Amino acid sequence: MGHGGGGALSAELVEHLFAPAFGGEVLAQLGDSAAVSLGGVRLAFSTDSYVVRPLFFPGGGIGDLAVNGTVNDLAMSGARAAYLSCGFILEEGVEMSVVARVAETMGAAARTAGVEIATGDTKVVESGHGDGVYINTAGIGIIPDGVDLRPQRVVPGDVVIVSGGIGLHGVAIMSVREGLEFGVDVESDCAALGGLVQSMLAVTPDLHVLRDPTRGGLAASLNEIAAASGTGVVIHERSVPVPAAVANACAILGLDPLYVANEGKLVAFVPREHAEAVLDAMRAHPLGRGAAVIGEAVEAHPGLVVARTALGGTRVVDLPVGEQLPRIC
């Protein structure tokens, strides 16, 4: 299970098994989506599979995830998502009403995100060989001229911005799966981030890299960027926006909010001269109202993420080995 958690085991699986077997320069980029040129047009192309349990949770469901997750992967390349494919793997015995509800939420999410589900496939597996409904979506979108988002562009001095409170999705899933109560209702932050990204690019196309911190949380995304760019990253724990409900849940369960999954947040590395204007644009968008500067890229400790604590000390924020909360997307 750890190999599917978005941490060190996932990276090991991809880098040492899949990448050598498949080869190719495009795959070697290992971004949230692949940036390719076809017929003189720059496209972003991405695919993702969704096996979340339960199928429906506060703030969304597997249908919303299947659309928004792939739309967001495309948005992290600066692309406007245009078309999605959709593959359903259904378990024998799942109620048609459940499948219909999933399909309806997918359609609504696609309309909200401004994309069209253009093609698809359905398979059925025997009872006991699935978990109700699994979904795969792939998507394509056009990358605007002048946009080049990749971790190799990060340089010391870049400002690190997160678009809002972290950890909501993981805690929402955990609360319904385990029947836990934390004093307040916690809803997933599941949302399509394409509009927020376009607002940021309208300020300047010279953003260096964007990531949506899903599996493995903010910590995994920061470590991946640090490793790929060869820079160090310093974050200030006090500046990281952690909602009270998430902080309380993590304190009770012994979890670190930096490693808890998100489905409607992004982290951006922005040239310092554009950081203030980009932050203002983010806060003017409904999905970026809680945006905050949390740190910077530095020359010291290349490839390493360090957090400065409220007490004035520092701690290393490692890449997680597996996943604190399995089956969150």
N, C-alpha and C positions, 0 to 999 in steps of 0.2 A: 504493500500500500504506500510505503514511503516513496517509491519511485514515481508515483503520480502526484506527489504533493507540491511540486514546484520549487523544491529546495535543492540541496547538493546531490541527492540521489537522482532526481530528475535530470539535472545537468549532466551527471555522469552517464546516464542512460543515453541521452541525446548525443553527447560529444564523443563517446567511446564505442557506441553501437550503431545508432541510426546514421549519424553524419558520415562515418567512414563507409558504411554500406551504400548510401545513396550518392555521396559525392556532390559536386556542383558548387560553383562560386556563390550562387544566390542563397542556397541553404546555409552556407558558411557564415552568412551575416547573423543568423540566429536572432532575428528581431521578432517583435510581436506579429509583424506581417512582413512578407517578402516584397521588396521594391524591385519591379522588373520593367523593362522597356519592351513594348510590343507595337510595331507599326508606327514608331515615332511618338508614341504616347507612354508616359510613365504611369504605371499601375501599381497599386498595392493589392496583394493577394494573401488571404489568410483563411485558415480553417481551425475549428475547435470542436470538441465533443463535450457533451454535458450529461453528467450522471448523478446529479444532485439528489440527495435524499433528506427531507421529504420533497415531493414534487411541487408542493405549494408551501409558502412560508410568508411571514409578515413582510410586506413590501414587494412581493413578486412571486415568481415561480419559475419552473424550468423553461417555460416558453419565453418569458422575458429575458432570462439569462442567455438563451440560445441566440436571440437577436442582438441584444445589447453587447454581449461579450465579443462577438465577431465584429460588430460595428466599431467597438472601441479599439480592437486590435488594429483595424484599418486606420482609425483616427490617429493612433500613435505614430503613423507614418505621415500624418498631415493630410491624408486622403479623405475625400468626401465619399462615403460608402454609397454604392449605387444598386448592386444586385447581390442577393444571397441565394445559395442553394440550401436545401433542407432535407436531411435524411432521418427518418424515424425508425428506431428499432423497438418494436413493441413485444411485450411478454404475453404469451397466451394467457387469457383470462382477465386481462386488464379491462376495466369497464370502458365502453365506448364514450360514456359521458365524461370520463377523465380525459380521454384522448381529445374529445371535442373541446373541453375547457383549455387544454394545453394549446391546441391549434388556434383557438380564438384569441388567447393572450399573445401568441406569437404574431398573429395578424395585426393586433392593436399596437404591439411594440414596434413592428416594422413601419406602420403608418406614422407613428410618432417620430421614429428615427429618420423618416424620409427615404426608406429603401423598399425595394420590391423583392419578394420571394419569388424567384423566376423559374426554379426547377427543383425537383426533389425525388425522393425514393422512399419506399416503405419495405421493411422486412419484419417478420414475426419469428420469434424464437419460442421453444417449448417452455411450458410452465416450469419455474424453478431455475431457468437459465438466463434470467434477466432481473430487472427490478422495476417492472411496470413500464416505464418509458425512458429510453435513452435518445438523445438527439445529437446529430452532427450538423453544423452549419459551416459553409464556406462563403467567402465574400470577396468582391472586387470593388475598387474605387479608383478614381483618378487623383494622382498627386499633382498639385499645382506647380507651375514653373517657379523656380527659386527656393523651393522647400527641400531641405535635406536634413532629415531627422535621424540621427544614428549616434550611438554612444561614443564612437571614435572622434566625434567633433567636440566632446567635452574638454574644456581646458581649465587649469587652475584659475580661480576667481569667479567661475560661473556660480550663480545663485540658485539654490535649490528651493523650489516652491511646491507645496502640496495643495490640492484644490479644496480640501475640506477635512472634516472629522474622519478619522480612520477607524477601521475595525467593525463597522456596523453590520456588514453582511455576515461575517463569521459568527458574531454574537447572536444575530437573529436566527441563523440556522441552528446554532447550538441550543437556543432557548426552546425551540419547538421540538427538536429532535430528542432532547433529553428531558423535556418537561420542566425546565428550570425557570424560576422567576427572579428578577433582579430589582423588583420594586417599581419599575416603569416598563412600558412596552418598548421593545427595540425592533425597528424595521430595517430591512436591508436597504442599502443605498443604490440598488440596481438601477442604472440609467444609461442612456446613450450619450456619449460625450462629444459627438461630432460637432455640435453647435458651439460648445465651449472651446474646442480646439480652433475652430474657425475664427472665433472672437479673438483668441490669442494671436493667431497668424495675421489678423487684420492690423495688429499693432506693429508687428515685424515678422517677416518670414524667417528671420535669422534666429529661430529657436534651435537649440543644439540637440536635445533629445527629449522625448516624452515616453512615459511608461504608465500603464494602468496596473497598480499593485494588487493583483488578484491572489492566486495561490502563493503562499509564502509571505504575503503582505508587503508593507513598505520596505522592510529589511531586505527581502529577496531582490526587489527591484533596484534598490540602491547598491547592493553588492554586485549585481550583474553589470550595472553601469560602470561602477568603479573598476571592475576587472577588465571590461572591454575597452575602457578609455585609458587605463594606466594611470589614473589620478587617484588621490585619496578623497574621501568624503567625510566632512565633519557636520554633524547635526546637533542641534541644541534641544535636549529633551523637553525643556519648558515650552519651546516654541511649537512643538508638534501638537496639532489639535486632536485631542482624544476626548470624545464625548464622555460625560460623567457615567452614563450607563455602561459604556465599554470599559472604562477604567475600573468600575466597581465589579463587573463580571470577571475581568481579568485578575483583579486582586483576590477574589474569592477562589478562583480556579487555578491560580498560579501561572497564568499566561502572560506573555508580553504583548501589548497592543501592536507593537511594530511588526509582529509576525502574523497578525490576524488578517484574514482576507477582506478585500473590498471589491465592489462591482460597479461603483459609480464615482471613483476618484482617480486622479492622475497625479503623477509627480513630474515636474519639468526642471530641466537644467537650462538656465537662461543667461545670456551674456549680461554682465552686471549693468551695463549702460542702458539696457532695455527692461531691467527687472521691475522697476517701479511702475512703468506704464503697463507692462503685461499683468502685474498683480492687480492694478486698478481695473483692467478689462475683465479679468477673471471674476473679481468681486461684483462687477456689474451684471454678470450672467447668473441665472438662477442656480446653476449647478456649481458655481464657484464662489458663492457668497462667503464661505468660510475659509477661503484661500489664505495661506500664510507662508512666509519665508521661514524655512526650518534649518538652513545651513548653507554650505558652500563646498565647491570642489577645491582641493588644495594640492600642492606639490608633495607634501609630506605623506608618508605611508601609502605609496601607490597601491591601488587595488584593495585597500582596506577602508571599511566604514567605522567611524568612531563617533560615539555619542558623548557629549558633555552633559553631565548630570546636574541636577538642581543644587547639589552640595558642592559643586566645583570640581569634582573628579571627572574621570573619563572611563569609558568602557568600550570594548570592541563589540560591534554588532555583526555577528557572523552570519553567513548564509545558513538558513535552517537546513537540517539534515533531511527531514521529511516534511510532514504537515502536522500542525497541532490539531487541526480539525479535519478529519477525512471527509471526502465527498461534499465539498462546499460549492462545487460548480460542475 
